[in-house]
């Protein structure tokens, strides 16, 4: 599993994934950085087999309507601390790795649950 974190997520999340031996990059470091259009961000993720991690509903919509990005984790947690966010990912890494082995998939992280849809 490789992850591409949306520009609105903390760079600490990228550091965390890399420490876990999961390749991760932050959206601010690719293409046009903060100015990259969503469609170009998705294309980059799909071409390079990244799971996109975001809080942005636009990515959820394009995943289901246009099948891009192919692999998506949508965070629905509001404003939480970086430590809390990282602890959630730490807890669920094995499940995420298993889910995204199958190709196109959608994972949603909510306050009390994590749900997935393998497509």
SEFITI-201028 format. One line per field, with one value per atom (N, C-alpha, C): residue number from 1; residue in one letter; atom name; x, y, z. Coordinates in steps of 0.05 Angstrom, whole numbers, always signed. Layout:
BEGIN
k: NUM:...
r: a:...
a: CA:...
X: X:...
Y: Y:...
Z: Z:...
This chain:
BEGIN
k: 1:1:1:2:2:2:3:3:3:4:4:4:5:5:5:6:6:6:7:7:7:8:8:8:9:9:9:10:10:10:11:11:11:12:12:12:13:13:13:14:14:14:15:15:15:16:16:16:17:17:17:18:18:18:19:19:19:20:20:20:21:21:21:22:22:22:23:23:23:24:24:24:25:25:25:26:26:26:27:27:27:28:28:28:29:29:29:30:30:30:31:31:31:32:32:32:33:33:33:34:34:34:35:35:35:36:36:36:37:37:37:38:38:38:39:39:39:40:40:40:41:41:41:42:42:42:43:43:43:44:44:44:45:45:45:46:46:46:47:47:47:48:48:48:49:49:49:50:50:50:51:51:51:52:52:52:53:53:53:54:54:54:55:55:55:56:56:56:57:57:57:58:58:58:59:59:59:60:60:60:61:61:61:62:62:62:63:63:63:64:64:64:65:65:65:66:66:66:67:67:67:68:68:68:69:69:69:70:70:70:71:71:71:72:72:72:73:73:73:74:74:74:75:75:75:76:76:76:77:77:77:78:78:78:79:79:79:80:80:80:81:81:81:82:82:82:83:83:83:84:84:84:85:85:85:86:86:86:87:87:87:88:88:88:89:89:89:90:90:90:91:91:91:92:92:92:93:93:93:94:94:94:95:95:95:96:96:96:97:97:97:98:98:98:99:99:99:100:100:100:101:101:101:102:102:102:103:103:103:104:104:104:105:105:105:106:106:106:107:107:107:108:108:108:109:109:109:110:110:110:111:111:111:112:112:112:113:113:113:114:114:114:115:115:115:116:116:116:117:117:117:118:118:118:119:119:119
r: x:x:x:x:x:x:x:x:x:x:x:x:x:x:x:x:x:x:x:x:x:x:x:x:x:x:x:x:x:x:x:x:x:x:x:x:x:x:x:x:x:x:x:x:x:x:x:x:x:x:x:x:x:x:x:x:x:x:x:x:x:x:x:x:x:x:x:x:x:x:x:x:x:x:x:x:x:x:x:x:x:x:x:x:x:x:x:x:x:x:x:x:x:x:x:x:x:x:x:x:x:x:x:x:x:x:x:x:x:x:x:x:x:x:x:x:x:x:x:x:x:x:x:x:x:x:x:x:x:x:x:x:x:x:x:x:x:x:x:x:x:x:x:x:x:x:x:x:x:x:x:x:x:x:x:x:x:x:x:x:x:x:x:x:x:x:x:x:x:x:x:x:x:x:x:x:x:x:x:x:x:x:x:x:x:x:x:x:x:x:x:x:x:x:x:x:x:x:x:x:x:x:x:x:x:x:x:x:x:x:x:x:x:x:x:x:x:x:x:x:x:x:x:x:x:x:x:x:x:x:x:x:x:x:x:x:x:x:x:x:x:x:x:x:x:x:x:x:x:x:x:x:x:x:x:x:x:x:x:x:x:x:x:x:x:x:x:x:x:x:x:x:x:x:x:x:x:x:x:x:x:x:x:x:x:x:x:x:x:x:x:x:x:x:x:x:x:x:x:x:x:x:x:x:x:x:x:x:x:x:x:x:x:x:x:x:x:x:x:x:x:x:x:x:x:x:x:x:x:x:x:x:x:x:x:x:x:x:x:x:x:x:x:x:x:x:x:x:x:x:x:x:x:x:x:x:x
a: N:CA:C:N:CA:C:N:CA:C:N:CA:C:N:CA:C:N:CA:C:N:CA:C:N:CA:C:N:CA:C:N:CA:C:N:CA:C:N:CA:C:N:CA:C:N:CA:C:N:CA:C:N:CA:C:N:CA:C:N:CA:C:N:CA:C:N:CA:C:N:CA:C:N:CA:C:N:CA:C:N:CA:C:N:CA:C:N:CA:C:N:CA:C:N:CA:C:N:CA:C:N:CA:C:N:CA:C:N:CA:C:N:CA:C:N:CA:C:N:CA:C:N:CA:C:N:CA:C:N:CA:C:N:CA:C:N:CA:C:N:CA:C:N:CA:C:N:CA:C:N:CA:C:N:CA:C:N:CA:C:N:CA:C:N:CA:C:N:CA:C:N:CA:C:N:CA:C:N:CA:C:N:CA:C:N:CA:C:N:CA:C:N:CA:C:N:CA:C:N:CA:C:N:CA:C:N:CA:C:N:CA:C:N:CA:C:N:CA:C:N:CA:C:N:CA:C:N:CA:C:N:CA:C:N:CA:C:N:CA:C:N:CA:C:N:CA:C:N:CA:C:N:CA:C:N:CA:C:N:CA:C:N:CA:C:N:CA:C:N:CA:C:N:CA:C:N:CA:C:N:CA:C:N:CA:C:N:CA:C:N:CA:C:N:CA:C:N:CA:C:N:CA:C:N:CA:C:N:CA:C:N:CA:C:N:CA:C:N:CA:C:N:CA:C:N:CA:C:N:CA:C:N:CA:C:N:CA:C:N:CA:C:N:CA:C:N:CA:C:N:CA:C:N:CA:C:N:CA:C:N:CA:C:N:CA:C:N:CA:C:N:CA:C:N:CA:C:N:CA:C:N:CA:C:N:CA:C:N:CA:C:N:CA:C:N:CA:C:N:CA:C:N:CA:C:N:CA:C:N:CA:C:N:CA:C
X: +17:+0:+18:+11:+24:+2:+9:-11:-3:-23:-19:-39:-28:-44:-52:-77:-87:-72:-70:-56:-67:-92:-104:-99:-84:-77:-49:-44:-17:+5:+28:+52:+61:+54:+61:+49:+26:+14:+32:+44:+63:+87:+97:+120:+113:+89:+79:+79:+67:+65:+93:+111:+138:+152:+147:+158:+148:+123:+111:+118:+138:+147:+126:+108:+88:+96:+101:+108:+86:+93:+73:+85:+69:+77:+54:+61:+41:+35:+10:+1:+15:+26:+39:+66:+76:+102:+101:+77:+74:+61:+66:+53:+55:+32:+32:+27:+33:+30:+2:-1:-27:-46:-35:-51:-59:-52:-59:-90:-100:-129:-135:-159:-167:-164:-172:-171:-142:-123:-95:-84:-93:-86:-95:-120:-131:-116:-110:-96:-68:-54:-28:-30:-50:-54:-59:-77:-84:-61:-46:-24:-1:+1:+23:+14:-11:-22:-22:-29:-32:-60:-63:-88:-90:-110:-114:-127:-116:-128:-136:-162:-172:-195:-202:-226:-246:-238:-253:-275:-300:-322:-320:-306:-304:-291:-271:-258:-276:-293:-313:-332:-341:-360:-347:-322:-310:-303:-297:-292:-317:-340:-364:-376:-373:-385:-366:-340:-321:-300:-302:-284:-255:-251:-224:-226:-208:-186:-196:-181:-189:-189:-171:-168:-170:-189:-194:-201:-189:-197:-207:-233:-247:-249:-238:-239:-262:-280:-303:-302:-281:-277:-277:-282:-281:-252:-250:-224:-216:-196:-184:-154:-142:-113:-98:-74:-58:-52:-47:-41:-64:-88:-112:-116:-112:-114:-93:-69:-48:-55:-66:-72:-94:-113:-134:-121:-104:-91:-73:-59:-42:-58:-81:-99:-109:-114:-127:-109:-83:-66:-69:-69:-72:-97:-119:-144:-142:-130:-127:-110:-88:-70:-86:-101:-117:-138:-152:-173:-162:-140:-129:-113:-109:-96:-114:-140:-159:-164:-150:-153:-171:-189:-206:-223:-222:-237:-241:-261:-268:-270:-257:-258:-267:-285:-295:-290:-277:-271:-290:-307:-326:-319:-333:-327:-326:-346:-348:-344:-337:-335:-317:-309:-295:-310:-317:-331:-316:-320:-306:-324:-317:-331:-309:-306:-287:-302:-292:-306:-294
Y: -24:+0:+25:+44:+70:+91:+112:+133:+160:+175:+203:+219:+235:+251:+278:+284:+310:+333:+355:+378:+389:+383:+393:+375:+354:+336:+343:+337:+344:+327:+340:+326:+305:+308:+288:+260:+260:+235:+221:+235:+224:+212:+227:+218:+192:+191:+167:+143:+146:+123:+114:+133:+125:+110:+118:+103:+75:+71:+45:+28:+38:+25:+24:+45:+49:+74:+71:+94:+115:+139:+161:+187:+203:+229:+249:+274:+295:+309:+315:+328:+354:+367:+393:+389:+364:+359:+348:+345:+334:+355:+351:+368:+397:+411:+440:+445:+425:+429:+436:+457:+467:+475:+480:+490:+467:+443:+420:+417:+414:+409:+380:+377:+350:+329:+335:+314:+306:+325:+318:+302:+310:+295:+266:+262:+235:+219:+232:+218:+209:+227:+220:+196:+197:+175:+149:+149:+125:+114:+132:+123:+112:+120:+112:+93:+83:+63:+73:+98:+109:+107:+104:+107:+137:+151:+179:+180:+196:+201:+230:+235:+262:+266:+292:+300:+312:+315:+329:+312:+321:+306:+305:+324:+323:+297:+287:+263:+239:+239:+218:+217:+241:+243:+232:+240:+231:+202:+191:+163:+147:+155:+140:+147:+172:+180:+176:+179:+177:+155:+141:+119:+128:+152:+163:+181:+179:+161:+132:+113:+85:+76:+86:+78:+103:+102:+127:+120:+136:+136:+164:+165:+191:+193:+215:+220:+238:+229:+245:+249:+262:+265:+294:+312:+340:+348:+367:+376:+360:+343:+328:+333:+326:+330:+312:+320:+303:+276:+277:+253:+233:+244:+227:+215:+231:+222:+199:+203:+183:+158:+161:+137:+120:+133:+119:+103:+116:+102:+79:+84:+63:+38:+42:+20:+4:+17:+4:-2:+2:-3:-31:-52:-79:-82:-71:-73:-57:-33:-17:-32:-43:-58:-81:-95:-118:-108:-87:-76:-68:-53:-42:-61:-86:-107:-115:-110:-119:-100:-78:-58:-35:-28:-5:-9:+10:+8:+35:+37:+61:+55:+71:+68:+95:+93:+117:+114:+135:+135:+155:+144:+160:+160:+175:+178:+150:+134:+108:+84:+87:+64:+69:+47:+48:+29:+39:+22:+21:+0:-2:-14:-7:-18:-25:-51:-59:-62:-48:-47:-66
Z: +0:+0:+0:-17:-18:-14:+1:+6:-3:-13:-21:-4:+13:+32:+18:+20:+9:+23:+9:+20:+46:+52:+77:+101:+97:+119:+129:+154:+166:+153:+149:+139:+159:+184:+204:+197:+184:+176:+156:+138:+119:+133:+152:+168:+183:+194:+208:+190:+166:+147:+139:+133:+126:+149:+173:+196:+198:+188:+188:+164:+148:+123:+102:+102:+81:+66:+40:+24:+25:+31:+34:+24:+10:+2:+7:+10:+16:-11:-15:-39:-46:-26:-31:-45:-47:-58:-87:-98:-125:-144:-169:-190:-183:-180:-174:-144:-128:-99:-91:-75:-66:-89:-112:-134:-154:-147:-164:-165:-189:-192:-183:-173:-163:-184:-209:-230:-235:-233:-237:-213:-190:-165:-167:-175:-178:-199:-222:-243:-234:-220:-209:-190:-172:-153:-167:-187:-201:-217:-231:-248:-231:-206:-189:-166:-168:-149:-120:-116:-89:-79:-53:-39:-31:-39:-32:-4:+14:+40:+41:+47:+46:+66:+71:+85:+65:+40:+20:+7:+9:-4:-34:-47:-76:-85:-70:-78:-75:-55:-51:-75:-83:-106:-131:-137:-162:-161:-137:-135:-144:-135:-142:-169:-177:-203:-227:-222:-245:-241:-219:-212:-210:-199:-194:-170:-151:-150:-145:-155:-152:-123:-107:-79:-62:-43:-28:+1:+19:+47:+53:+61:+67:+97:+108:+137:+143:+161:+170:+200:+209:+238:+248:+230:+239:+247:+264:+274:+298:+294:+316:+316:+337:+339:+320:+312:+295:+309:+335:+349:+348:+351:+350:+322:+302:+274:+269:+277:+273:+289:+313:+328:+315:+302:+287:+264:+249:+226:+237:+259:+270:+277:+288:+297:+273:+250:+228:+204:+206:+183:+172:+189:+177:+160:+169:+154:+128:+129:+104:+84:+93:+75:+61:+77:+66:+46:+53:+35:+8:+9:-16:-32:-23:-39:-62:-59:-78:-102:-102:-123:-114:-131:-125:-100:-82:-57:-45:-28:-14:+16:+33:+61:+73:+92:+105:+135:+146:+175:+188:+205:+220:+250:+265:+294:+308:+302:+317:+300:+274:+257:+233:+221:+195:+177:+154:+135:+108:+93:+68:+46:+22:-2:-22:-27:-47:-73:-93:-119:-140
